[in-house]
Amino acid sequence: MDKSWKAKYRVEFGKKIQVDDWLDRLIEEKGEDLYRMKGILSVNSSDERRYVFQGVHSTLDGSPGKKWGPDEKRVNKLVFIGRNLDEAALRKGLKGCLVGLSENDPEKKTSTILYAVDVRSRLQLPLTYAGNAIISAYATASISELKEKPLGYLVQLISQGTKRITNEYARSHIDWLELHTGFPHGDFYVSPWWKIGLADVDYPWGRPKYCTPVLHFRKLLVLLLPNSDGLNVLVSLPHDEMGKFQDLFRRLDSFHISQSRL
């Protein structure tokens, strides 16, 4: 039996927010699990005029109203109805909008890493199943967390992303892929392909000489591929950012060389 989940949030805020971007991401990520979303979002614009948004699914209509009163409180109220909805994630997402994520406050922006996980041992697969069983797990942290938190904290976030993958999560992920026929959103993708086992498949004509995806990413992609002599690292970046990466890599390489000579 399908169990729907409903939550209502009423939050007071006084800063400029970016709710529309968050709602777009929420709809994209949840897909069909988000049956309905309704709400009144009173947004403080730069000219102090009131903009009221009515959100139903992905429809957002705005119309300017009168100015805010001197003692008037900005109020946000949203209702989500669906299945497999994480209440904590929704609260966190809404709170992220209300703290004023903007170009002027980059430290509060979040960065998401995606990484491939072989889920054969985690799923209840039919005995006759012969396809791949790879799902993209994720971990998200703010820019300030990436700068200030110790490495162990970030490793724990990635570990939590792996533990999040259950049989139900995997089936929901498959439904999302069938609906969107795309790739989950993330700032960069890093995966150790030597753990997936693609190079160990024994075909009738022998094992593969080389494995790599035929994909084009607009953002950062890092694949760690097995090699008989060591490790191949495949990096894909937008053209403008590749030069910066190469310069940084050269500086890191020269630093390690100088350290080794000490």
Contacts in CASP RR format, 6 or more apart in sequence:
PFRMAT RR
TARGET T0000
AUTHOR 0000-0000-0000
METHOD contacts of the structure
MODEL  1
MDKSWKAKYRVEFGKKIQVDDWLDRLIEEKGEDLYRMKGILSVNSSDERR
YVFQGVHSTLDGSPGKKWGPDEKRVNKLVFIGRNLDEAALRKGLKGCLVG
LSENDPEKKTSTILYAVDVRSRLQLPLTYAGNAIISAYATASISELKEKP
LGYLVQLISQGTKRITNEYARSHIDWLELHTGFPHGDFYVSPWWKIGLAD
VDYPWGRPKYCTPVLHFRKLLVLLLPNSDGLNVLVSLPHDEMGKFQDLFR
RLDSFHISQSRL
2 83 0 8 1.000
3 83 0 8 1.000
4 35 0 8 1.000
4 81 0 8 1.000
4 82 0 8 1.000
4 83 0 8 1.000
5 80 0 8 1.000
5 81 0 8 1.000
5 82 0 8 1.000
5 83 0 8 1.000
5 84 0 8 1.000
5 85 0 8 1.000
5 87 0 8 1.000
6 79 0 8 1.000
6 80 0 8 1.000
6 81 0 8 1.000
6 82 0 8 1.000
7 79 0 8 1.000
7 80 0 8 1.000
7 85 0 8 1.000
7 87 0 8 1.000
7 90 0 8 1.000
8 77 0 8 1.000
8 78 0 8 1.000
8 79 0 8 1.000
9 76 0 8 1.000
9 77 0 8 1.000
9 78 0 8 1.000
9 90 0 8 1.000
9 91 0 8 1.000
9 94 0 8 1.000
10 75 0 8 1.000
10 76 0 8 1.000
10 77 0 8 1.000
11 75 0 8 1.000
11 76 0 8 1.000
11 77 0 8 1.000
11 94 0 8 1.000
11 95 0 8 1.000
11 98 0 8 1.000
12 73 0 8 1.000
12 74 0 8 1.000
12 75 0 8 1.000
12 76 0 8 1.000
13 74 0 8 1.000
13 76 0 8 1.000
13 98 0 8 1.000
14 44 0 8 1.000
14 74 0 8 1.000
15 44 0 8 1.000
15 98 0 8 1.000
15 99 0 8 1.000
15 100 0 8 1.000
16 43 0 8 1.000
16 44 0 8 1.000
16 45 0 8 1.000
16 46 0 8 1.000
16 100 0 8 1.000
16 102 0 8 1.000
17 43 0 8 1.000
17 44 0 8 1.000
17 76 0 8 1.000
17 97 0 8 1.000
17 98 0 8 1.000
17 100 0 8 1.000
17 101 0 8 1.000
18 97 0 8 1.000
18 100 0 8 1.000
18 101 0 8 1.000
18 102 0 8 1.000
19 41 0 8 1.000
19 43 0 8 1.000
19 53 0 8 1.000
19 76 0 8 1.000
19 94 0 8 1.000
19 97 0 8 1.000
20 53 0 8 1.000
20 60 0 8 1.000
22 93 0 8 1.000
22 94 0 8 1.000
22 96 0 8 1.000
22 97 0 8 1.000
23 37 0 8 1.000
23 55 0 8 1.000
23 58 0 8 1.000
23 60 0 8 1.000
24 58 0 8 1.000
25 185 0 8 1.000
26 34 0 8 1.000
26 37 0 8 1.000
26 90 0 8 1.000
26 93 0 8 1.000
27 34 0 8 1.000
27 37 0 8 1.000
27 57 0 8 1.000
27 58 0 8 1.000
28 180 0 8 1.000
28 185 0 8 1.000
29 176 0 8 1.000
29 184 0 8 1.000
29 185 0 8 1.000
30 85 0 8 1.000
31 175 0 8 1.000
31 176 0 8 1.000
31 179 0 8 1.000
31 180 0 8 1.000
32 175 0 8 1.000
32 179 0 8 1.000
33 82 0 8 1.000
33 83 0 8 1.000
33 84 0 8 1.000
33 85 0 8 1.000
33 172 0 8 1.000
33 175 0 8 1.000
34 80 0 8 1.000
34 81 0 8 1.000
34 82 0 8 1.000
34 85 0 8 1.000
35 81 0 8 1.000
35 82 0 8 1.000
35 83 0 8 1.000
36 56 0 8 1.000
36 57 0 8 1.000
36 79 0 8 1.000
36 80 0 8 1.000
36 81 0 8 1.000
36 82 0 8 1.000
37 55 0 8 1.000
37 56 0 8 1.000
37 57 0 8 1.000
37 78 0 8 1.000
37 79 0 8 1.000
37 80 0 8 1.000
37 81 0 8 1.000
38 54 0 8 1.000
38 55 0 8 1.000
38 56 0 8 1.000
38 78 0 8 1.000
38 79 0 8 1.000
39 53 0 8 1.000
39 54 0 8 1.000
39 55 0 8 1.000
39 77 0 8 1.000
39 78 0 8 1.000
39 79 0 8 1.000
40 52 0 8 1.000
40 53 0 8 1.000
40 54 0 8 1.000
40 76 0 8 1.000
40 77 0 8 1.000
41 52 0 8 1.000
41 53 0 8 1.000
41 55 0 8 1.000
41 76 0 8 1.000
41 77 0 8 1.000
41 78 0 8 1.000
42 50 0 8 1.000
42 51 0 8 1.000
42 52 0 8 1.000
42 74 0 8 1.000
42 75 0 8 1.000
42 76 0 8 1.000
43 50 0 8 1.000
43 51 0 8 1.000
43 52 0 8 1.000
43 53 0 8 1.000
43 74 0 8 1.000
44 50 0 8 1.000
44 68 0 8 1.000
44 74 0 8 1.000
45 51 0 8 1.000
45 64 0 8 1.000
48 67 0 8 1.000
48 68 0 8 1.000
49 64 0 8 1.000
49 65 0 8 1.000
49 66 0 8 1.000
49 67 0 8 1.000
49 68 0 8 1.000
50 64 0 8 1.000
50 65 0 8 1.000
50 66 0 8 1.000
50 67 0 8 1.000
50 68 0 8 1.000
51 62 0 8 1.000
51 63 0 8 1.000
51 64 0 8 1.000
51 65 0 8 1.000
52 62 0 8 1.000
52 63 0 8 1.000
52 65 0 8 1.000
53 60 0 8 1.000
53 61 0 8 1.000
53 62 0 8 1.000
54 60 0 8 1.000
54 61 0 8 1.000
54 62 0 8 1.000
55 61 0 8 1.000
68 74 0 8 1.000
76 94 0 8 1.000
76 98 0 8 1.000
78 94 0 8 1.000
80 90 0 8 1.000
84 168 0 8 1.000
84 172 0 8 1.000
96 108 0 8 1.000
99 108 0 8 1.000
100 108 0 8 1.000
101 108 0 8 1.000
101 109 0 8 1.000
106 143 0 8 1.000
107 142 0 8 1.000
107 143 0 8 1.000
107 144 0 8 1.000
107 147 0 8 1.000
108 142 0 8 1.000
108 143 0 8 1.000
108 144 0 8 1.000
109 142 0 8 1.000
109 143 0 8 1.000
110 140 0 8 1.000
110 141 0 8 1.000
110 142 0 8 1.000
110 143 0 8 1.000
111 140 0 8 1.000
111 141 0 8 1.000
111 142 0 8 1.000
111 143 0 8 1.000
111 146 0 8 1.000
111 187 0 8 1.000
111 188 0 8 1.000
112 138 0 8 1.000
112 139 0 8 1.000
112 140 0 8 1.000
112 185 0 8 1.000
112 186 0 8 1.000
112 187 0 8 1.000
113 138 0 8 1.000
113 139 0 8 1.000
113 140 0 8 1.000
113 158 0 8 1.000
113 186 0 8 1.000
113 187 0 8 1.000
113 188 0 8 1.000
113 189 0 8 1.000
113 190 0 8 1.000
114 136 0 8 1.000
114 137 0 8 1.000
114 138 0 8 1.000
114 184 0 8 1.000
114 186 0 8 1.000
114 188 0 8 1.000
114 189 0 8 1.000
114 190 0 8 1.000
115 136 0 8 1.000
115 137 0 8 1.000
115 138 0 8 1.000
115 158 0 8 1.000
115 189 0 8 1.000
115 190 0 8 1.000
115 191 0 8 1.000
116 134 0 8 1.000
116 135 0 8 1.000
116 136 0 8 1.000
116 137 0 8 1.000
116 191 0 8 1.000
116 193 0 8 1.000
116 196 0 8 1.000
117 134 0 8 1.000
117 135 0 8 1.000
117 136 0 8 1.000
117 137 0 8 1.000
117 162 0 8 1.000
117 165 0 8 1.000
118 133 0 8 1.000
118 134 0 8 1.000
118 195 0 8 1.000
118 196 0 8 1.000
118 197 0 8 1.000
119 133 0 8 1.000
119 134 0 8 1.000
119 135 0 8 1.000
119 165 0 8 1.000
119 170 0 8 1.000
120 133 0 8 1.000
122 165 0 8 1.000
122 166 0 8 1.000
122 167 0 8 1.000
122 170 0 8 1.000
123 133 0 8 1.000
123 167 0 8 1.000
123 170 0 8 1.000
124 167 0 8 1.000
125 133 0 8 1.000
134 196 0 8 1.000
135 165 0 8 1.000
135 169 0 8 1.000
135 170 0 8 1.000
135 173 0 8 1.000
136 173 0 8 1.000
136 183 0 8 1.000
136 184 0 8 1.000
136 189 0 8 1.000
137 158 0 8 1.000
137 161 0 8 1.000
137 162 0 8 1.000
137 164 0 8 1.000
137 165 0 8 1.000
138 161 0 8 1.000
138 184 0 8 1.000
138 186 0 8 1.000
139 154 0 8 1.000
139 157 0 8 1.000
139 158 0 8 1.000
139 160 0 8 1.000
139 161 0 8 1.000
140 157 0 8 1.000
141 149 0 8 1.000
141 154 0 8 1.000
141 157 0 8 1.000
145 153 0 8 1.000
145 154 0 8 1.000
146 154 0 8 1.000
176 184 0 8 1.000
183 215 0 8 1.000
183 217 0 8 1.000
186 219 0 8 1.000
187 219 0 8 1.000
187 220 0 8 1.000
188 219 0 8 1.000
188 220 0 8 1.000
188 221 0 8 1.000
188 222 0 8 1.000
189 217 0 8 1.000
189 219 0 8 1.000
189 220 0 8 1.000
189 221 0 8 1.000
189 222 0 8 1.000
190 222 0 8 1.000
190 223 0 8 1.000
190 224 0 8 1.000
191 222 0 8 1.000
191 223 0 8 1.000
191 224 0 8 1.000
192 224 0 8 1.000
193 199 0 8 1.000
193 211 0 8 1.000
193 223 0 8 1.000
193 224 0 8 1.000
193 225 0 8 1.000
193 226 0 8 1.000
194 224 0 8 1.000
194 225 0 8 1.000
194 226 0 8 1.000
194 231 0 8 1.000
198 208 0 8 1.000
198 211 0 8 1.000
199 207 0 8 1.000
199 208 0 8 1.000
199 211 0 8 1.000
199 226 0 8 1.000
200 207 0 8 1.000
201 207 0 8 1.000
201 208 0 8 1.000
210 225 0 8 1.000
211 225 0 8 1.000
212 223 0 8 1.000
212 225 0 8 1.000
212 234 0 8 1.000
213 223 0 8 1.000
215 221 0 8 1.000
215 236 0 8 1.000
216 236 0 8 1.000
217 236 0 8 1.000
218 238 0 8 1.000
219 237 0 8 1.000
219 238 0 8 1.000
220 235 0 8 1.000
220 236 0 8 1.000
220 237 0 8 1.000
220 241 0 8 1.000
221 234 0 8 1.000
221 235 0 8 1.000
221 236 0 8 1.000
221 237 0 8 1.000
222 233 0 8 1.000
222 234 0 8 1.000
222 235 0 8 1.000
222 236 0 8 1.000
223 233 0 8 1.000
223 234 0 8 1.000
224 231 0 8 1.000
224 232 0 8 1.000
224 233 0 8 1.000
225 231 0 8 1.000
225 232 0 8 1.000
225 233 0 8 1.000
225 234 0 8 1.000
226 232 0 8 1.000
235 245 0 8 1.000
237 245 0 8 1.000
END
